[in-house]
Amino acid sequence: MPKLEPPLPARLEEARREIEAIARGCGLDAFPTVFSVLDYKQMNQVAAYGGFPTRYPHWRFGMEYDRLSKSYSFGMHRIYEMVVNNDPCYAYLLESNADVINKLVMAHVYGHSDFFKNNLWFAETNRRMIDEMANHGTRIRRHVDRFGLETVETFVDTCLSVENLIDPHAQFFRRDRPVEDEGDAKAMTEPSRLPGKSYMEPYLNPPEFLEQQKERLAEMQRREKGFPAHPQKDVLRFVLEHAPLEQWQQDVLACVRDEAYYFVPQRQTKIMNEGWATYWHSRIMTESVLEAEDLIDYAEVHSGTLATAPGQINPYKIGVELYRDIKDRWDRGAHGLEYETCDDPERRRRWNTGAKKGTEKLFEVRRLHSDITFIESFMTEDFCTEQKLYTYEFNPRTGQYEIASRDWRLVKEKLVASLTNFGEPEIYVVEGNYQNRGELYLKHRFTGTELRHDHAVDTLRNLCVLWRRPVRLETVIDGKLRLLGHDGREFREQALERSDYEI
């Protein structure tokens, strides 16, 4: 793998210093950022690892490298920028890029680095994740040495297949229950002791007996309160804490879960993050860096970044245009009750109180919002009309996707729905000892979208591998309550008259 910190060529180092100074002058507060220049093979290697130079051994990384290499060779893609949320922040430049493109990338990266450092959704992320990823690789390689590549890799496959069964907001919660409940729970699981002299303690209260009693009391408590006491969205944590896994399997699952949580904020802020970096690279380049002879090369790459295929959402485009709209509106004071209740289109178009609060508002938005609140708060009717946004549906009569509506409310609703829980189903653990048989009972929070049947079957089968007992999932199919189940060998589905568990 390539070294992370080779010195930049003198011309690029000079450009980096200039762009960093301009970025800080604009108000960006980025991590110290280390740039490395890589050739296309090295860039594909790092990209296959998600931007990290070292990770655990697994076939999917090789498959991704092969895909990227072929795509690059056929001219179907070109990686212009790659940046890692770390302190210091690491970013990569492609050796074959023209200098103006690498300058654009540097300006873009400083936007990302500022976002990583200051957005609240990244506040709890591991800022030493490059080291942590390397540690995960070392730990899993040790397991490979002990148990064999095929055994460990197969188990990693199983863990990766369910890595999305986490709670995206868990990083902001420190406890699963109030503090006072913990003392009560501890008291209920502490067995009573026979009084006596200290030297008689091993005979009056044998450690083995006390441990058996403690387990018995804990089991009684679980049955009385429920196991878990409240539905848990972090399915992986529940499995990690209660499944009968071997120690090395627990370690592998913990590594996969840690990495899944690391990437959560990036998925929660994709539109904002890319839009923020694009907004600042365009300002830095056009206002301070760009030379006349470089204009065509810059425009080609920048316009390619914002290009949108019909029926798709480009996070760069939506993000940067929303930021520009926010700046314009807050500079003109075109917000608030008086503006919103104005029904004169011409007056709204000319509205300008001279507030000049646009830049201040941008930094506030960057600090506080995720994609969902960003869209909910700032996507307006005027914005949707200007950007020509619409919803589309498949028409079975024509066999084609067609525009369904240009109603801005429906556009916003569909976009927010696609971002909620990353567009994935919400699954909760509601019982870890179903019918006192040690089975895992899950419930799908149904919001109108049914589970994909093949995905549900595969997920239940793989959870059986981890739980070592049958796993059941309550969901809705064709408007009726259904219970799906897998015992590791066979999938079953049955109707339910009512729901035994409410989330």
CORPE-V142082 format. One record per backbone hydrogen bond with DSSP energy under -1.0 kcal/mol. CO is the residue of the C=O (numbers start at 1). NH is the residue of the N-H. If there is no record, write none. Layout:
co->CO nh->NH
co->CO nh->NH
//
This chain:
co->9 nh->13
co->10 nh->14
co->11 nh->15
co->12 nh->16
co->13 nh->17
co->14 nh->18
co->15 nh->19
co->16 nh->20
co->17 nh->21
co->18 nh->22
co->19 nh->23
co->20 nh->24
co->21 nh->25
co->22 nh->26
co->23 nh->28
co->24 nh->27
co->32 nh->89
co->34 nh->91
co->36 nh->93
co->38 nh->95
co->39 nh->43
co->40 nh->44
co->41 nh->45
co->42 nh->46
co->43 nh->47
co->44 nh->48
co->45 nh->49
co->46 nh->51
co->47 nh->50
co->58 nh->61
co->59 nh->63
co->60 nh->64
co->61 nh->65
co->62 nh->66
co->63 nh->67
co->64 nh->68
co->65 nh->69
co->66 nh->70
co->67 nh->71
co->68 nh->72
co->69 nh->73
co->70 nh->74
co->71 nh->76
co->72 nh->75
co->82 nh->92
co->84 nh->86
co->89 nh->34
co->90 nh->84
co->91 nh->36
co->93 nh->38
co->94 nh->97
co->98 nh->102
co->99 nh->103
co->100 nh->104
co->101 nh->105
co->102 nh->106
co->103 nh->107
co->104 nh->108
co->105 nh->109
co->106 nh->110
co->107 nh->111
co->108 nh->112
co->109 nh->113
co->110 nh->114
co->111 nh->115
co->112 nh->116
co->113 nh->117
co->114 nh->118
co->115 nh->119
co->119 nh->122
co->120 nh->123
co->122 nh->125
co->127 nh->87
co->128 nh->132
co->129 nh->133
co->130 nh->134
co->131 nh->135
co->132 nh->136
co->133 nh->137
co->134 nh->138
co->135 nh->139
co->136 nh->140
co->137 nh->141
co->138 nh->142
co->139 nh->143
co->140 nh->144
co->141 nh->145
co->142 nh->146
co->143 nh->147
co->144 nh->148
co->148 nh->152
co->149 nh->153
co->150 nh->154
co->151 nh->155
co->152 nh->156
co->153 nh->157
co->154 nh->158
co->155 nh->159
co->156 nh->160
co->157 nh->161
co->159 nh->162
co->160 nh->163
co->162 nh->165
co->164 nh->166
co->165 nh->236
co->167 nh->170
co->169 nh->172
co->170 nh->173
co->179 nh->183
co->180 nh->184
co->181 nh->185
co->182 nh->186
co->183 nh->187
co->184 nh->188
co->185 nh->189
co->197 nh->200
co->198 nh->201
co->200 nh->203
co->200 nh->204
co->201 nh->205
co->206 nh->210
co->207 nh->211
co->208 nh->212
co->209 nh->213
co->210 nh->214
co->211 nh->215
co->212 nh->216
co->213 nh->217
co->214 nh->218
co->215 nh->219
co->216 nh->220
co->217 nh->221
co->218 nh->222
co->219 nh->223
co->220 nh->224
co->221 nh->225
co->222 nh->226
co->227 nh->432
co->232 nh->429
co->233 nh->235
co->234 nh->238
co->235 nh->239
co->236 nh->240
co->237 nh->241
co->238 nh->242
co->239 nh->243
co->243 nh->245
co->246 nh->250
co->247 nh->251
co->248 nh->252
co->249 nh->253
co->250 nh->254
co->251 nh->255
co->252 nh->256
co->253 nh->257
co->254 nh->258
co->255 nh->259
co->256 nh->260
co->257 nh->261
co->258 nh->262
co->259 nh->263
co->263 nh->267
co->264 nh->268
co->265 nh->269
co->268 nh->371
co->269 nh->273
co->270 nh->274
co->271 nh->275
co->272 nh->276
co->273 nh->277
co->274 nh->278
co->275 nh->279
co->276 nh->280
co->277 nh->281
co->278 nh->282
co->279 nh->283
co->280 nh->284
co->281 nh->285
co->282 nh->286
co->283 nh->287
co->284 nh->288
co->284 nh->289
co->285 nh->290
co->291 nh->294
co->292 nh->295
co->294 nh->298
co->295 nh->299
co->296 nh->300
co->297 nh->301
co->298 nh->302
co->299 nh->303
co->300 nh->304
co->301 nh->305
co->302 nh->306
co->309 nh->312
co->314 nh->318
co->315 nh->319
co->316 nh->320
co->317 nh->321
co->318 nh->322
co->319 nh->323
co->320 nh->324
co->321 nh->325
co->322 nh->326
co->323 nh->327
co->324 nh->328
co->325 nh->329
co->326 nh->330
co->327 nh->331
co->328 nh->332
co->329 nh->334
co->330 nh->357
co->331 nh->356
co->332 nh->353
co->333 nh->335
co->336 nh->340
co->337 nh->341
co->339 nh->342
co->344 nh->348
co->345 nh->349
co->346 nh->350
co->357 nh->361
co->358 nh->362
co->359 nh->363
co->360 nh->364
co->361 nh->365
co->362 nh->366
co->363 nh->367
co->364 nh->368
co->365 nh->369
co->367 nh->120
co->370 nh->374
co->371 nh->375
co->372 nh->376
co->373 nh->377
co->374 nh->378
co->375 nh->379
co->380 nh->384
co->381 nh->385
co->382 nh->386
co->383 nh->387
co->384 nh->389
co->391 nh->404
co->391 nh->405
co->393 nh->402
co->395 nh->399
co->395 nh->400
co->400 nh->395
co->402 nh->393
co->405 nh->391
co->407 nh->411
co->408 nh->412
co->409 nh->413
co->410 nh->414
co->411 nh->415
co->412 nh->416
co->413 nh->417
co->414 nh->418
co->415 nh->419
co->416 nh->420
co->419 nh->422
co->420 nh->423
co->421 nh->424
co->426 nh->445
co->428 nh->443
co->429 nh->232
co->431 nh->441
co->433 nh->436
co->434 nh->437
co->439 nh->434
co->440 nh->472
co->441 nh->430
co->441 nh->431
co->442 nh->474
co->443 nh->428
co->444 nh->446
co->452 nh->456
co->453 nh->457
co->454 nh->458
co->455 nh->459
co->456 nh->460
co->457 nh->461
co->458 nh->462
co->459 nh->463
co->460 nh->464
co->461 nh->465
co->462 nh->466
co->463 nh->467
co->464 nh->468
co->470 nh->440
co->471 nh->486
co->472 nh->442
co->473 nh->484
co->474 nh->444
co->475 nh->482
co->477 nh->480
co->480 nh->477
co->481 nh->496
co->482 nh->475
co->483 nh->494
co->484 nh->473
co->485 nh->492
co->486 nh->471
co->490 nh->487
co->492 nh->485
co->494 nh->483
//
